[in-house]
Amino acid sequence: MHAVIGTVTIGAGQTDAARKSLKDDVVPRVKGAPGFVKGYWAASADGMHGTSMVLFKTKQDADNAASMARSMPRTPGVTLDSVEVREVIAEA
């Protein structure tokens, strides 16, 4: 299994729009990606930063999802800081 780990910065005053876009657009698109297993999205206490970890069955599925994440249109005020693919080596 492989994970796509992403981080974003959310501009001041954009928290509500960013969360709406996440729930209405991003999550459904990711759930429909080939090899999708499970996804988690988390926000910092101040709401200005987000981190996601989305699990995929294969490295190829994760690589394809990472490419999709890099090319997706952004909600105004949301900046994609990083996207990485990592091997999952343990779970509980």
PATI-525703 format. One record per residue: x, y, z of N, C-alpha, C in turn. Coordinates in steps of 0.02 Angstrom, whole numbers, padded with zeros to 5 digits, always signed. Example, Ala and Ser with C-alpha at 12.3 -4.5 7.8 and 13.67 -1.06 7.14 Angstrom:
BEGIN
+00660-00284+00390+00615-00225+00390+00660-00165+00390/+00642-00112+00354+00684-00053+00357+00645+00002+00394/
This chain:
BEGIN
+00043-00058+00000+00000+00000+00000+00045+00061+00000/+00020+00115-00031+00057+00178-00035+00011+00236-00016/+00041+00289+00012+00004+00348+00034+00024+00408-00007/-00025+00450-00022-00011+00516-00050-00022+00565+00008/+00031+00601+00024+00029+00649+00079+00034+00719+00049/-00015+00760+00064-00016+00828+00037-00023+00880+00092/+00004+00939+00079-00004+00995+00125-00026+01056+00085/-00069+01095+00116-00093+01157+00086-00090+01214+00136/-00088+01275+00110-00095+01335+00150-00160+01368+00129/-00199+01390+00178-00264+01420+00165-00260+01494+00184/-00276+01536+00136-00272+01608+00147-00321+01632+00198/-00306+01689+00227-00350+01720+00277-00419+01730+00248/-00469+01711+00285-00538+01720+00263-00562+01668+00213/-00522+01618+00198-00541+01568+00148-00559+01500+00178/-00560+01495+00244-00570+01430+00277-00637+01399+00257/-00691+01436+00259-00757+01407+00242-00759+01384+00170/-00734+01424+00124-00734+01405+00053-00689+01344+00042/-00633+01341+00076-00587+01284+00069-00620+01220+00094/-00653+01223+00150-00686+01163+00177-00744+01141+00133/-00781+01189+00106-00836+01171+00061-00809+01137-00002/-00757+01164-00031-00727+01135-00090-00699+01065-00075/-00669+01057-00017-00643+00992+00003-00699+00941+00005/-00753+00957+00039-00808+00909+00047-00847+00898-00017/-00857+00951-00057-00899+00945-00117-00862+00922-00178/-00798+00938-00184-00760+00924-00245-00702+00875-00235/-00658+00891-00189-00596+00852-00182-00610+00781-00158/-00645+00774-00102-00657+00707-00074-00693+00662-00123/-00748+00683-00155-00780+00638-00203-00734+00618-00261/-00693+00664-00285-00648+00649-00340-00595+00598-00318/-00568+00608-00258-00517+00562-00233-00547+00493-00220/-00607+00490-00191-00639+00426-00178-00650+00386-00242/-00658+00420-00298-00669+00386-00361-00605+00366-00397/-00548+00383-00370-00484+00368-00402-00470+00293-00399/-00441+00265-00452-00423+00194-00452-00377+00176-00393/-00393+00121-00359-00352+00097-00305-00362+00131-00238/-00410+00179-00235-00422+00214-00172-00440+00165-00116/-00410+00175-00058-00424+00134+00001-00458+00176+00055/-00427+00230+00076-00452+00272+00131-00417+00339+00129/-00451+00391+00151-00419+00457+00153-00435+00495+00217/-00387+00537+00237-00395+00579+00296-00371+00649+00278/-00409+00699+00299-00391+00769+00290-00395+00802+00358/-00343+00840+00376-00340+00871+00442-00321+00945+00434/-00346+00985+00480-00332+01057+00480-00293+01076+00543/-00250+01125+00536-00214+01151+00594-00264+01188+00639/-00244+01200+00701-00288+01233+00749-00310+01302+00725/-00267+01337+00688-00285+01403+00664-00322+01402+00597/-00330+01342+00568-00367+01336+00505-00329+01360+00444/-00266+01377+00452-00227+01405+00397-00186+01352+00359/-00183+01291+00384-00144+01238+00352-00183+01173+00353/-00176+01135+00300-00208+01070+00297-00158+01017+00277/-00170+00956+00301-00129+00899+00283-00176+00841+00266/-00159+00805+00214-00199+00747+00196-00155+00686+00189/-00185+00628+00204-00152+00564+00191-00206+00520+00159/-00192+00500+00097-00240+00459+00060-00204+00395+00041/-00234+00338+00058-00204+00273+00046-00229+00242-00019/-00183+00211-00055-00198+00177-00118-00168+00108-00118/-00198+00063-00157-00177-00007-00159-00106-00015-00186/-00088+00022-00238-00023+00013-00270+00014+00079-00276/+00079+00075-00288+00119+00135-00299+00095+00171-00362/+00079+00133-00414+00055+00165-00476-00009+00204-00464/-00056+00175-00425-00117+00211-00408-00101+00276-00370/-00055+00271-00322-00036+00330-00283-00001+00382-00327/+00044+00360-00372+00077+00407-00417+00026+00443-00461/-00023+00405-00486-00074+00436-00529-00115+00487-00489/-00132+00470-00427-00171+00516-00385-00130+00578-00368/-00065+00569-00356-00022+00627-00342-00020+00674-00402/-00015+00646-00461-00016+00687-00523-00082+00724-00529/-00137+00689-00513-00203+00721-00515-00206+00779-00465/-00179+00768-00405-00180+00821-00354-00141+00883-00376/-00085+00871-00409-00043+00927-00432-00078+00967-00487/-00120+00935-00527-00150+00969-00584-00221+00993-00572/-00251+00976-00515-00320+00997-00501-00325+01072-00493/-00379+01102-00516-00389+01173-00503-00396+01185-00428/-00371+01240-00405-00373+01257-00334-00431+01305-00318/-00457+01297-00259-00503+01346-00232-00464+01411-00222/-00492+01468-00241-00456+01531-00228-00436+01536-00155/-00373+01555-00144-00347+01562-00076-00316+01499-00048/-00317+01443-00086-00286+01381-00063-00224+01368-00106/-00167+01360-00074-00104+01347-00108-00080+01277-00091/-00065+01238-00143-00037+01171-00132+00037+01179-00117/+00058+01158-00058+00127+01165-00037+00169+01104-00057/+00141+01044-00048+00179+00984-00065+00134+00925-00075/+00158+00878-00117+00125+00813-00128+00181+00762-00132/+00176+00710-00091+00227+00657-00091+00192+00589-00093/+00225+00541-00123+00203+00472-00120+00252+00435-00076/+00225+00398-00027+00266+00359+00019+00238+00289+00026/+00283+00241+00037+00262+00173+00050+00236+00168+00122/+00180+00134+00132+00154+00122+00198+00189+00059+00224/+00224+00065+00280+00263+00009+00305+00234-00023+00368/+00184+00009+00398+00150-00020+00457+00083+00013+00466/+00038-00022+00498-00027+00007+00516-00052-00026+00579/-00099+00006+00612-00127-00022+00674-00203-00016+00672/
